[in-house]
Amino acid sequence: MRLLITGAGSYIGTTYENWLKEQHPEVVVDTLDMKSGDWREKSFSGYDTVFHVAGIAHADTGHVTEDTKRLYYKVNTELAAETAKKAKADGVGQFVFMSSMIVYGESAGIGQRKCITAETKPAPSGFYGDSKLKAEEKILPLEDENFKAAILRPPMIYGKGSKGNFPVLVKLAGKLPVFPTVKNERSMLYVENLCCFLWEIMSRRERGIFFPQNREYVSTVDMVQEISRSLGKKIRPLGVLNPFLKLVSMLPGKPGALSRKAFGSLTYAPELSHFEWEYTRYGLKESVGRCL
């Protein structure tokens, strides 16, 4: 197999490249920097799969300029579509695109549930999710008998060296003596489980929209407690904090949004993530231990 990763230096792309070197050293992997226009001069001919991970990650999108919004669409939508078109024109057989669970909008509020099923329609609540969905809508129509598109809509990805929410939880678990006992439900995906999944869809030349996730849902308090144990610390769940947290989640602006993001619920129905192959090698306890 010859694989081209478009998006040099990305967390997922680099992690997958290193995983392949260990697990499948026979695979030829090249990476391509997409920040300048030089990539357009490179031929994609001879590659079996193009794995597109270049993009602007989900950040604080509450107060941004119109120029920033346009940049999200330029990178997350137009660049992805242009790369897919070039892959098809150059004879690549499969294009794998990293989308996001965010195409279904934000998580439910504290005490509420939001479970995505096969009948759930995408409904982005902001321009980040919309930029990803619009990329999907441009990529999928390119499919034909010689060109397959695989779209991944993963939930929160965590792993050693990851960015986003997970390192924040690690810091909290190492410092806080107590933590709220809110029992929310989140679909999550350990990065090495993602690598196993990517290998399966690439080696099998799969096409379609995929929803990989860990075997079990995770609550924020369970994740923090597991991290705390792995760090050799002890954090005590304290239910008296729950009412205060719920009040904060009702506030407008950043405090409310952050609390809903951290303690709200957002899951994929388990049947969306069942396949004929096994990819969830690591459960919560083992995966957290491998991250720290």
C-alpha positions in Angstrom: 0.0 0.0 0.0 1.1 3.5 -0.8 -0.5 6.2 1.4 -0.3 10.0 1.1 -1.2 12.0 4.2 -2.2 15.6 3.2 -1.6 17.8 6.2 2.0 17.4 7.4 2.5 17.8 11.2 -1.1 17.2 12.2 -1.7 15.2 15.4 -3.8 12.5 13.8 -1.7 12.2 10.7 1.6 12.0 12.6 0.2 9.5 15.1 -1.2 7.3 12.3 2.1 7.5 10.4 4.1 6.4 13.5 1.5 3.6 14.2 1.9 2.3 10.7 5.7 2.2 11.0 5.3 -0.1 14.0 2.3 -2.2 13.0 2.6 -2.3 9.2 6.1 -1.3 8.1 5.5 -2.5 4.6 3.2 0.5 3.9 4.9 3.4 2.1 3.7 6.6 3.8 4.4 10.1 2.5 3.2 13.4 4.0 2.5 16.6 2.2 2.5 20.2 3.6 -0.7 22.0 2.5 0.1 25.4 3.9 1.5 26.8 0.7 0.2 26.2 -2.8 3.2 24.0 -3.7 1.2 20.8 -3.1 -0.7 21.4 -6.3 2.5 20.7 -8.3 2.9 17.2 -6.7 1.5 14.2 -8.6 -0.8 12.0 -6.5 -0.4 9.2 -9.1 0.7 5.9 -7.7 -0.9 6.3 -4.3 -3.7 3.9 -3.2 -5.2 6.2 -0.6 -5.0 9.9 0.2 -5.7 10.6 3.9 -6.8 14.3 4.2 -6.2 15.7 7.7 -5.3 19.3 6.9 -7.7 21.7 8.5 -8.4 24.2 11.2 -9.3 22.5 14.4 -12.3 23.4 16.6 -11.4 26.3 18.8 -13.3 29.0 20.7 -15.6 30.1 17.9 -17.8 32.3 20.0 -16.4 35.7 19.0 -14.5 35.7 15.7 -14.2 38.0 12.8 -15.8 37.4 9.4 -12.3 37.0 8.0 -11.7 34.1 10.4 -14.9 32.5 9.4 -14.0 32.8 5.7 -10.6 31.1 6.5 -12.4 28.1 8.1 -14.4 27.6 4.9 -11.3 28.2 2.7 -9.3 25.5 4.6 -11.8 23.1 5.9 -14.1 23.1 2.9 -12.5 24.3 -0.3 -9.0 22.9 0.4 -10.5 19.5 1.2 -12.6 19.5 -1.9 -9.8 20.6 -4.1 -7.5 17.9 -2.7 -10.2 15.2 -3.3 -10.6 16.4 -6.9 -6.9 16.2 -7.5 -6.7 12.7 -6.0 -9.4 11.5 -8.4 -7.8 13.2 -11.4 -4.5 11.6 -10.6 -5.9 8.1 -10.4 -6.0 7.6 -6.6 -8.5 4.9 -5.7 -9.6 6.1 -2.2 -9.9 9.4 -0.4 -10.3 9.4 3.4 -11.5 12.6 5.0 -11.5 13.5 8.7 -14.8 15.2 9.4 -16.2 15.5 12.9 -19.1 14.7 15.2 -19.6 18.4 15.4 -21.7 18.3 12.2 -24.5 17.2 14.5 -24.3 20.3 16.6 -23.2 20.8 20.2 -23.8 18.5 23.2 -27.0 18.5 25.2 -27.3 20.5 28.4 -26.5 19.1 31.8 -29.0 16.5 32.8 -30.2 15.9 29.2 -29.3 13.3 26.6 -28.4 13.5 23.0 -27.9 10.3 21.1 -27.2 10.3 17.4 -28.8 7.5 15.4 -28.9 6.5 11.8 -31.9 8.7 11.4 -30.3 11.8 12.9 -29.7 14.5 10.3 -26.6 16.7 10.5 -27.4 20.1 12.0 -24.2 22.2 12.6 -24.7 24.9 15.2 -21.6 26.9 14.1 -19.3 27.6 11.2 -16.8 25.0 12.2 -19.2 22.2 11.9 -20.8 23.7 8.8 -17.4 24.0 7.1 -16.8 20.3 7.7 -20.3 19.3 6.5 -19.9 21.4 3.3 -16.6 19.6 2.6 -18.4 16.3 2.9 -21.1 17.5 0.5 -18.4 18.4 -2.1 -16.4 15.2 -1.7 -19.1 12.5 -1.8 -20.4 13.4 -5.3 -16.9 12.7 -6.7 -17.3 9.0 -6.2 -17.5 6.6 -9.1 -16.5 3.0 -9.7 -12.8 3.9 -9.5 -12.8 6.5 -6.8 -14.1 5.8 -3.2 -14.7 8.3 -0.5 -14.6 7.4 3.2 -15.8 10.1 5.6 -15.1 9.8 9.3 -17.2 11.7 11.9 -15.3 10.8 15.1 -16.3 12.1 18.6 -13.6 13.6 20.9 -10.3 12.0 20.1 -7.8 11.7 23.0 -4.3 10.3 23.3 -0.7 11.0 24.3 0.2 14.4 23.1 -3.4 15.3 22.0 -4.8 18.8 22.3 -8.2 20.1 23.2 -10.2 18.9 26.2 -8.2 15.9 27.3 -5.0 17.7 28.5 -7.3 20.1 30.4 -8.9 17.1 32.2 -5.3 15.8 32.9 -4.4 19.1 34.6 -7.6 19.2 36.6 -7.2 15.6 37.7 -3.7 16.4 39.0 -4.6 19.5 40.9 -8.2 19.3 42.2 -9.1 17.5 45.4 -12.8 17.3 44.5 -14.9 17.1 41.4 -18.6 17.2 40.5 -20.5 13.9 40.2 -22.6 14.9 37.2 -23.1 11.6 35.3 -23.1 12.6 31.6 -22.5 10.3 28.7 -19.9 11.0 25.9 -18.8 9.0 23.0 -15.0 9.2 22.8 -12.3 7.7 20.7 -8.8 6.7 21.8 -6.3 7.7 19.1 -4.8 4.2 18.8 -8.3 2.7 18.4 -8.7 5.3 15.6 -5.5 4.1 14.0 -6.8 0.5 14.0 -10.0 1.7 12.4 -8.1 3.7 9.7 -6.1 0.7 8.8 -9.2 -1.5 8.3 -11.0 1.0 6.1 -7.8 1.6 4.0 -6.7 -2.0 3.7 -10.3 -3.0 2.8 -10.8 0.0 0.4 -14.0 0.9 2.2 -16.3 3.8 1.3 -19.2 5.6 3.1 -19.7 7.6 6.3 -18.2 6.1 9.5 -18.8 6.7 13.2 -15.9 5.1 15.1 -16.0 5.3 18.9 -14.7 3.4 21.9 -16.7 0.4 23.2 -18.1 2.3 26.2 -19.5 5.7 26.8 -17.6 7.8 29.3 -18.7 10.4 31.8 -16.4 13.3 32.6 -16.2 12.4 36.3 -15.2 8.8 35.4 -12.5 10.0 33.0 -11.1 12.4 35.6 -11.1 9.7 38.3 -9.3 7.3 35.9 -6.7 10.0 35.0 -6.2 10.8 38.7 -5.6 7.1 39.5 -3.1 6.8 36.7 -1.3 9.8 38.0 -1.2 8.3 41.5 -3.5 11.0 42.8 -6.8 10.9 44.6 -9.8 13.0 43.6 -13.1 12.9 45.6 -16.4 13.1 43.8 -18.6 15.7 45.5 -22.3 15.9 44.6 -22.8 19.2 46.4 -21.1 20.9 43.4 -23.7 19.7 41.0 -26.3 22.4 41.5 -23.7 25.1 41.2 -22.4 23.6 38.0 -25.9 23.4 36.5 -26.4 27.2 37.3 -23.2 28.0 35.5 -24.2 26.0 32.5 -27.3 28.3 32.1 -25.2 31.4 31.9 -24.7 33.1 28.5 -21.3 33.3 26.9 -18.2 31.4 27.5 -18.7 30.1 31.1 -22.0 28.5 30.2 -20.7 27.1 26.9 -17.6 25.6 28.5 -19.6 23.9 31.3 -22.1 22.4 28.8 -19.2 21.2 26.7 -17.5 19.6 29.6 -20.5 18.1 31.4 -23.2 17.8 28.7 -24.0 14.5 26.9 -23.4 13.6 23.3 -23.2 10.0 22.0 -23.5 7.8 18.9 -25.9 4.9 19.1 -23.6 1.8 19.5 -24.9 0.1 16.4 -23.5 2.9 14.2 -20.0 1.8 15.3 -20.3 -2.0 14.8 -18.3 -3.5 11.9 -17.2 -6.9 10.8 -13.7 -6.0 12.0 -12.5 -5.2 15.6 -10.8 -1.9 16.2 -11.4 -1.0 19.8 -8.3 -2.7 21.3 -8.1 -0.4 24.3 -10.8 0.4 26.9 -10.9 3.4 29.1 -8.5 2.3 31.9 -5.8 1.0 29.5 -6.1 3.9 27.1 -5.8 6.5 29.8 -2.7 4.7 31.2 -1.1 4.8 27.7 -1.7 8.6 27.5 0.1 9.6 30.6 
